[in-house]
Amino acid sequence: LAHYARACTDVTFRFPFGEQELLGVAARGNFDLTQHQEASGKSLEYFDEANKEKYLPHVIEPSCGVDRLFLALLVSAYAEDEVGGEKRTFLRFSPAIAPIKVAVFPLVKNNEEVMAKAREIFAKLQKRYNVAFDVAGAIGRRYRRMDEAGTPFCVTVDFDTLEDDSVTVRDRDTTEQVRMPIADLYNHLGQAIDGF
């Protein structure tokens, strides 16, 4: 405890390599303002009209490192499971804080109608979320790339989309795929990501 502090506390996190401080909070009393007031010769007292008295405010100092918070977030999100007999590594971010909220995949890149519909959905989603667009490789590999990035939802546009205006939405955590009309997609994602 520093000589000027009235109290200090730490918030810690249990990392895989041991418990570490994430942030500290110190009740510094009026030490800082007293020192500044004496050095500057200017009064820093506050006059409380209701009680008709002057006082020097106290300072609460939180101290936080972004690097440790970010590491705690990554460690908390890191997950492994098995899907179809293969080990899968992914980041289980809450959809609200996932860096990429949705990925849009045209099933094939050599069909202009499928690509155009996928770009249309991508453009609309991009107005509200950080969205990825991926056409490289097999659909399963694209899912895995987005799992590793922590993307909670993938939307696949296929040939059936051109016929029935519906898409396949894949959930990162369960890997379940649900077919839904594009008209319902935006409300579905809004509810899942934002809670409304």
C-alpha positions as CSV (number, residue, x, y, z in Angstrom):
1,L,0.0,0.0,0.0
2,A,1.5,3.3,-1.0
3,H,1.9,5.9,1.7
4,Y,-0.8,8.2,0.2
5,A,-3.4,5.4,-0.5
6,R,-6.3,4.8,1.8
7,A,-7.0,1.5,0.1
8,C,-6.0,-0.6,-2.9
9,T,-7.5,-3.6,-4.5
10,D,-6.7,-5.7,-7.6
11,V,-8.9,-7.5,-10.0
12,T,-7.3,-10.8,-11.1
13,F,-7.8,-13.4,-13.8
14,R,-7.0,-17.1,-13.8
15,F,-4.9,-17.6,-16.9
16,P,-3.7,-21.1,-17.9
17,F,-0.3,-20.1,-16.6
18,G,-1.5,-18.7,-13.3
19,E,-3.5,-16.0,-11.7
20,Q,-2.5,-12.5,-12.8
21,E,-3.6,-8.9,-12.0
22,L,-5.9,-7.4,-14.7
23,L,-6.4,-4.0,-13.1
24,G,-5.8,-2.2,-9.9
25,V,-7.9,0.4,-8.1
26,A,-6.4,2.8,-5.6
27,A,-8.3,5.1,-3.3
28,R,-5.7,7.9,-3.2
29,G,-7.7,10.2,-0.8
30,N,-7.0,13.8,-1.4
31,F,-3.2,13.4,-1.6
32,D,-2.8,14.3,-5.3
33,L,-5.0,17.4,-5.1
34,T,-3.4,18.6,-1.8
35,Q,0.1,18.3,-3.4
36,H,-1.1,20.2,-6.6
37,Q,-2.8,22.8,-4.5
38,E,0.3,23.4,-2.4
39,A,2.6,23.6,-5.4
40,S,0.4,25.8,-7.5
41,G,-0.9,28.1,-4.8
42,K,-4.4,27.7,-6.2
43,S,-7.3,26.4,-4.3
44,L,-8.8,23.2,-5.6
45,E,-11.5,23.0,-2.9
46,Y,-15.1,22.3,-3.9
47,F,-17.9,24.3,-2.2
48,D,-20.9,22.2,-1.4
49,E,-24.0,24.5,-1.6
50,A,-26.3,22.1,0.2
51,N,-24.0,21.7,3.3
52,K,-22.4,25.1,3.0
53,E,-18.9,23.7,3.4
54,K,-15.7,23.4,1.4
55,Y,-13.7,20.2,0.9
56,L,-10.9,18.8,-1.3
57,P,-12.2,16.0,-3.4
58,H,-10.7,12.5,-3.2
59,V,-9.3,10.6,-6.1
60,I,-10.0,7.0,-7.2
61,E,-7.4,5.7,-9.6
62,P,-8.1,2.7,-11.7
63,S,-5.2,1.3,-13.6
64,C,-5.7,-1.1,-16.4
65,G,-3.6,-2.7,-19.1
66,V,-5.2,-3.4,-22.4
67,D,-2.8,-6.2,-23.3
68,R,-3.8,-8.3,-20.3
69,L,-7.5,-7.7,-20.9
70,F,-7.1,-8.7,-24.5
71,L,-5.2,-11.8,-23.5
72,A,-7.9,-12.7,-20.9
73,L,-10.5,-12.3,-23.6
74,L,-8.6,-14.6,-26.0
75,V,-7.9,-17.2,-23.3
76,S,-11.6,-17.2,-22.3
77,A,-12.8,-17.6,-25.9
78,Y,-10.3,-20.3,-26.9
79,A,-12.1,-23.6,-27.4
80,E,-11.5,-27.1,-28.9
81,D,-14.0,-29.8,-29.8
82,E,-14.5,-32.5,-32.3
83,V,-16.7,-32.2,-35.4
84,G,-17.2,-35.2,-37.7
85,G,-14.2,-37.0,-36.2
86,E,-11.9,-34.0,-36.7
87,K,-10.5,-31.8,-33.9
88,R,-11.7,-28.2,-34.3
89,T,-10.1,-25.1,-32.7
90,F,-12.2,-22.0,-32.5
91,L,-12.8,-18.8,-30.6
92,R,-16.1,-18.8,-28.7
93,F,-16.5,-15.0,-28.5
94,S,-19.9,-13.7,-27.5
95,P,-21.5,-12.6,-30.7
96,A,-21.7,-9.0,-29.3
97,I,-17.9,-8.7,-29.1
98,A,-16.8,-11.0,-31.9
99,P,-14.6,-8.9,-34.3
100,I,-16.3,-10.4,-37.3
101,K,-20.0,-10.9,-36.7
102,V,-21.0,-12.7,-39.9
103,A,-19.3,-14.3,-42.9
104,V,-21.1,-14.5,-46.3
105,F,-20.2,-17.4,-48.6
106,P,-21.4,-17.9,-52.1
107,L,-21.3,-21.7,-52.6
108,V,-19.6,-21.3,-56.0
109,K,-17.6,-18.3,-57.4
110,N,-18.2,-19.2,-61.1
111,N,-21.9,-18.4,-61.1
112,E,-22.6,-14.7,-61.4
113,E,-26.2,-15.0,-60.1
114,V,-25.0,-16.7,-56.9
115,M,-22.2,-14.2,-56.5
116,A,-24.5,-11.2,-57.1
117,K,-27.0,-12.5,-54.4
118,A,-24.1,-13.1,-52.0
119,R,-22.7,-9.6,-52.6
120,E,-26.2,-8.1,-52.1
121,I,-26.6,-9.8,-48.7
122,F,-23.0,-8.9,-47.8
123,A,-23.6,-5.2,-48.6
124,K,-26.8,-5.1,-46.5
125,L,-25.2,-6.8,-43.5
126,Q,-22.1,-4.6,-43.8
127,K,-24.3,-1.5,-43.0
128,R,-24.8,-2.9,-39.5
129,Y,-21.9,-5.3,-38.8
130,N,-18.3,-6.1,-39.6
131,V,-18.8,-8.9,-42.2
132,A,-16.4,-11.1,-44.1
133,F,-16.9,-12.3,-47.7
134,D,-15.0,-15.5,-48.6
135,V,-15.0,-17.5,-51.9
136,A,-11.7,-19.4,-51.5
137,G,-11.8,-23.1,-51.1
138,A,-14.4,-25.7,-50.1
139,I,-17.3,-24.5,-47.9
140,G,-16.1,-26.7,-45.0
141,R,-12.7,-25.0,-45.0
142,R,-14.3,-21.6,-45.1
143,Y,-16.4,-22.5,-42.0
144,R,-13.2,-23.6,-40.2
145,R,-11.4,-20.3,-41.1
146,M,-14.3,-18.3,-39.6
147,D,-14.4,-20.6,-36.6
148,E,-10.8,-19.8,-35.9
149,A,-11.5,-16.1,-36.2
150,G,-14.4,-16.4,-33.8
151,T,-17.1,-15.5,-36.3
152,P,-20.4,-16.6,-34.8
153,F,-22.5,-16.9,-38.0
154,C,-21.9,-17.9,-41.6
155,V,-24.4,-17.4,-44.3
156,T,-24.2,-19.6,-47.4
157,V,-25.8,-18.5,-50.7
158,D,-26.4,-21.5,-53.0
159,F,-28.4,-22.4,-56.1
160,D,-31.6,-23.0,-54.0
161,T,-31.3,-19.3,-52.9
162,L,-31.9,-18.3,-56.5
163,E,-35.1,-20.4,-56.5
164,D,-36.6,-19.8,-53.0
165,D,-34.8,-16.6,-51.7
166,S,-33.5,-18.5,-48.7
167,V,-30.0,-19.0,-47.3
168,T,-28.2,-21.4,-44.9
169,V,-27.1,-19.9,-41.6
170,R,-24.5,-21.9,-39.7
171,D,-23.9,-21.4,-35.9
172,R,-20.2,-21.5,-34.9
173,D,-20.7,-23.0,-31.5
174,T,-23.1,-25.8,-32.4
175,T,-22.1,-26.1,-36.1
176,E,-25.9,-26.5,-36.8
177,Q,-27.2,-25.2,-40.1
178,V,-30.6,-23.7,-40.5
179,R,-32.3,-22.8,-43.7
180,M,-34.2,-19.5,-43.6
181,P,-35.7,-16.9,-45.9
182,I,-33.5,-13.9,-46.6
183,A,-36.3,-11.8,-45.3
184,D,-35.9,-13.3,-41.8
185,L,-32.1,-13.3,-41.9
186,Y,-31.6,-9.8,-40.7
187,N,-34.0,-10.1,-37.7
188,H,-32.5,-13.4,-36.8
189,L,-28.9,-12.1,-36.8
190,G,-30.0,-8.9,-34.9
191,Q,-31.6,-11.0,-32.2
192,A,-28.6,-13.3,-32.0
193,I,-25.9,-10.6,-32.0
194,D,-27.5,-7.5,-30.5
195,G,-30.3,-9.1,-28.5
196,F,-33.0,-7.3,-30.3
